[in-house]
């Protein structure tokens, strides 16, 4: 059964989804510390509709994002900016505070023309990992989810540093649920899609990834010890707004939906910043 996060008295909790109900497991902190891992046998279910959902990761989680990690996106980046196929994973960071759930409104910063969309398969780590090897790297994955790496392109492209352009307020929708590996089957063959106001903008498949999940974990963990609850967003396929002629961006009133096969769909409305 998939997992979701929710708030209980202002504290982030995690629970297991069964139909329209959520069976509490415990606080997010206790879950990622390994103190609890499943609902108690006598757990009282809560109607999901009554909950205030929250990201299912710790507030201390690091979010590792991967740039230009689909061959189709590499091709459009080469056409538009002369970017060569990367020799190593292009890792940049997001702050956990940018993560939001399905249905959250996303504001356009005042000096941006609009925001760009990026559908991604993301995964969450279940334990502490240092110097992972590719053969066992996937054993450290707790689960998989969908992610929209919404980007403020003007700020992102103003310098060679991505940080501000990738950390606009509420610009990291994640979810809607977290699925354990055994619940999904082959994550190397999942369709990923973005629609804007119902129009398909991205339509790709994780088969097209340049660096696979095990490559990313091994690459990161020879420098950084990954911790339980850390997130890796694996990159986006071709079809981003920046790659269109002329570029097209999300503006207030637009609705962007990203979907990863077998995981689900994130739907977010774009609004004025205020």
Buried (B, 14 or more C-beta within 10 A) or exposed (E): BBBBBBEBEEEBBBBBBEEEBBBBBBBBBBBBEEEBEEBEEEBEBBEBEEBEBBBBBBEEBBBBBBBBBBBBBBBBBEEBEEBEEBEEBBBBEBEBEBBBBBEBEBBBBEEBBBBBBBBBBBBBBBBEBEEBEBEEBBEBBBBBBBBBBBBBBBBBEEEEEBEBBBBBBBBBBBBBBBBBBEBBEEBEEBBBBBBBEEEEBBBBBBEBBBBBBBBBBBBBBEEBEBBBBBBBBBBBBBBBBBBBEEBBBBBBEBEBBBBBBBBBBBBBBBBEBE
